[in-house]
């Protein structure tokens, strides 16, 4: 599982995982109760749940570091806010280039939230 250090941001009552200059991931309205604006959290997301996408609100910026070809799939290893993230992709379709800046997205239900201090699961 990939983990990213983030800060909780609330915009119009909706929670976001703020990764600073890298962007924000939407956490979803069901996650509001345990979260306090400004709290430091760890966001976990499985490699198969991340998608190289079009960007915009709810995406994070990543730079492709390495691509591992595994026959039936490839792992795209990216740098996000000084942290390594693995994206699992099928081999059909074009692979991003090493050094390319891409946008990563995922659905809120694929995120796992943890308290940064206690490592206790929040959702």
C-alpha distance (Angstrom), angle and dihedral (degrees) to the residues before:
residue distance angle dihedral
X1 . . .
X2 3.79 . .
X3 3.78 116.3 .
X4 3.78 127.4 -159.8
X5 3.79 128.7 -172.3
X6 3.80 110.2 -128.8
X7 3.77 144.4 161.2
X8 3.79 122.7 -127.3
X9 3.81 113.5 -113.6
X10 3.80 123.0 -175.0
X11 3.79 117.5 -153.1
X12 3.80 115.2 -178.7
X13 3.81 88.1 -19.6
X14 3.80 92.5 -54.4
X15 3.83 117.2 120.3
X16 3.79 123.4 -128.5
X17 3.79 133.2 -178.8
X18 3.79 102.5 -127.1
X19 3.81 114.0 -152.2
X20 3.80 94.6 178.8
X21 3.79 115.3 -126.5
X22 3.84 91.0 0.7
X23 3.82 91.6 67.6
X24 3.79 139.0 -117.5
X25 3.78 137.0 -67.3
X26 3.81 120.0 -147.3
X27 3.79 110.6 -119.9
X28 3.80 98.5 -168.7
X29 3.81 132.1 -121.0
X30 3.81 94.2 -87.3
X31 3.79 88.8 66.8
X32 3.82 97.2 58.3
X33 3.83 98.7 93.1
X34 3.81 100.7 66.3
X35 3.80 94.8 37.6
X36 3.79 129.6 88.8
X37 3.80 121.9 -167.8
X38 3.78 110.5 -102.0
X39 3.82 94.5 21.7
X40 3.79 116.2 138.8
X41 3.80 112.5 -123.5
X42 3.77 139.6 170.1
X43 3.80 115.0 -127.2
X44 3.79 116.8 -153.0
X45 3.78 123.0 -162.5
X46 3.78 129.2 170.1
X47 3.84 118.0 -122.2
X48 3.82 92.2 -117.9
X49 3.83 91.0 55.2
X50 3.80 95.5 59.4
X51 3.78 119.5 87.7
X52 3.78 129.1 -165.8
X53 3.79 98.2 -128.0
X54 3.76 149.0 162.0
X55 3.79 96.7 -80.4
X56 3.77 128.5 -139.0
X57 3.78 127.4 121.6
X58 3.79 111.5 0.1
X59 3.79 97.1 26.1
X60 3.77 134.4 105.5
X61 3.77 128.6 -142.9
X62 3.79 117.9 -119.2
X63 3.78 136.0 175.8
X64 3.80 116.7 -139.4
X65 3.80 108.4 -119.7
X66 3.83 104.2 171.5
X67 3.79 139.5 -8.0
X68 3.79 119.9 -145.3
X69 3.80 114.1 -160.6
X70 3.81 110.4 -151.0
X71 3.80 101.5 175.1
X72 3.82 99.8 -113.2
X73 3.84 94.2 38.1
X74 3.77 142.8 3.0
X75 3.76 131.9 -129.2
X76 3.77 115.1 -140.4
X77 3.80 108.3 -158.0
X78 3.78 112.1 -156.5
X79 3.78 138.6 -178.5
X80 3.82 113.0 -125.7
X81 3.81 117.9 177.6
X82 3.85 91.5 -26.7
X83 3.81 91.8 -48.4
X84 3.83 129.2 107.0
X85 3.81 117.8 -119.7
X86 3.80 127.5 -175.5
X87 3.81 120.5 -145.9
X88 3.80 116.2 -165.6
X89 3.81 113.1 -146.8
X90 3.80 135.6 176.0
X91 3.80 113.3 -114.1
X92 3.80 94.2 -118.1
X93 3.79 112.6 95.3
X94 3.75 130.3 33.6
X95 3.79 120.1 -52.9
X96 3.79 119.4 -134.1
X97 3.80 116.2 -108.1
X98 3.78 123.2 -106.9
X99 3.79 107.4 -96.4
X100 3.80 92.8 23.5
X101 3.80 117.5 135.0
X102 3.82 109.5 -130.0
X103 3.79 137.1 175.0
X104 3.81 119.3 -120.5
X105 3.79 123.0 -155.7
X106 3.79 137.7 176.8
X107 3.78 138.6 170.8
X108 3.83 117.0 -96.7
X109 3.80 91.9 -119.5
X110 3.82 89.3 64.0
X111 3.81 93.4 60.1
X112 3.79 123.7 97.7
X113 3.80 115.6 -158.8
X114 3.78 126.8 -154.2
X115 3.80 134.0 -178.5
X116 3.82 105.7 -108.9
X117 3.81 93.6 -142.2
X118 3.81 102.2 42.5
X119 3.85 100.2 22.0
X120 3.84 86.6 -133.5
X121 3.80 113.9 152.9
X122 3.81 112.7 -109.3
X123 3.80 101.1 -167.8
